[in-house]
Amino acid sequence: MKLFFLGLDGASAQIMFERDLPNTRKLLAESTYRPCMAEDDYPYTGPSWTSIYTGVSAQEHGVTDLWGRNVEGSESYDTLRDPVMWEMLNHVGMTTGVVHMPMTTCSRRVDGYLISGFPNELEHAGVAAELMPLMQGRDLSDLIRLTPRDRILDNTWYRNYTLEQSIDIMKAMVRWKAEATRILVRTHPVDCLFVQYSMLDRIGHLLNQYLRVHDGQGWSYEPLLELYDWLDGQLADLLDVGTDYDLLVITSDHGWPAQATEPYTHDGKLFGAWHSHDGVLIIRGNAHSGPVPADRRLEQCYNRDVCPAVLGLLGEDYAALRQATRPAPAEQARSSGSESAESTIEERLRALGYL
Ligand SMILES: [Zn+2]
């Protein structure tokens, strides 16, 4: 495999680079790494990941909604006119597997496979709900069954489970997804694999929700920091996808503060903390992957710098590929209102290579 691209939604540069995380430290010593900043105006999951996927700013790609939905003039993954990284890689003949990259849906063709990323049920409730039973008879269904989508941690989650239970479930999801990924790599080998885990973002949002449940009482930031510790312990498992790869890229769309002492109120809502701008970009090569300078902490970059950097390390010219790649099927979702649900499902299955 040429590339393993690990997404960690909400992983903070300050915490990842400065907290005592022994396995992360060891990885950093073998890598180049830098804060990967969300844009000033859009420190959100939807715009930031789209910038990572496309190599252009939110202003240019137009995905401005927090969760990348087609609301308030925002584009979405379905309506985005720009080619995304896996489409550009497909264009030069590399196959790609895309697992739970935020906001991705099956609306765009991919040479390989794509398993939708969160929060797919928001904009695509009907189709996603109908697509899943259709896929259960197929080999991918095992993976989907093994890998609960992030919807399990939706906005009502905290009403039914304690914080401790929620954290346990998130940890189980991480372990299952890592295992499922190894199954997928064995059964569906690809040149470039993209996998995303979102617990570092989810724990931050969950803490805010539990804070509201308890009317601002009993605020503790430790559970968030402890999840970084736990994840550090799992790092070897997350990086072992069951095969060798030339290039490892770990990135996040934004960060989360390293400290939060006093809860605050914004727009009448209680918060313990909220997104910070400092995501991460960590790149580790191996003997075959060319000039990745080792053990160097570099100046910060922006989300939009990730795609050109990764393509460059794979020996490809981002600017040329961006020109040459036709995103497909472009603008499908804009006219999907008039299509029958059945034809949309067929389209998505076709995009997955099943029809
Ligand atoms: Zn995010």
Residues whose N, C-alpha, C, O or C-beta is under 5 A from the ligand:
A	BS01	ZN	D9 G10 Y44 T45 D201 D253
